[in-house]
Amino acid sequence: MWKTGLIAAVALIGLAACSNDSDDAANNSAESAPVGHDYVSTEVVGSPIPGGGPLELGLQESDKATLFAGCNTATAAVDLSNGTFVVTGLESTTNECSAETIGADGWISDLLQRQPTWTLDGTTLTLTAGNQIVTLAQK
């Protein structure tokens, strides 16, 4: 009789361990998506942001990106599947930019046209397009 109780206890512990593993996997996959957060650039390798930036990137919705690098705010539909940052329908405000930031909008457009790959390591999002690497920290 005690063997049956021991086997049942071991089975329950095993089920609990499996349940925790699947919960952890679900949490890790949710945490691995950059959606639902805002980011700000901490480092730019390659072409610098005109005016010094920083690049601010909002990914509050799974299909929309908002970007700002010192002049106008751009919005676009975004597809993050396959580890690539693909935007369509890029629209921007039309504010007059200062002499220092006048090229910031073009910098954003150039980066996005190259369809950078993205990786997320904890709260650090990295966009890479050739030799252009933008590292962003979650706000």
Buried (B, 14 or more C-beta within 10 A) or exposed (E): EEEEEEEEEEEEEEEEEEEEEEEEEEEEEEEEEBBEBEBBBEEBEEBEBBBEBBBBBBBEEEEBBBBBBBBBBBBBBBBBEEEEBBBEEBEBEEEEBEEEBBBBBEBBBEBBEBEBEBEBEEEBBBBBBEEBBBBBBBE
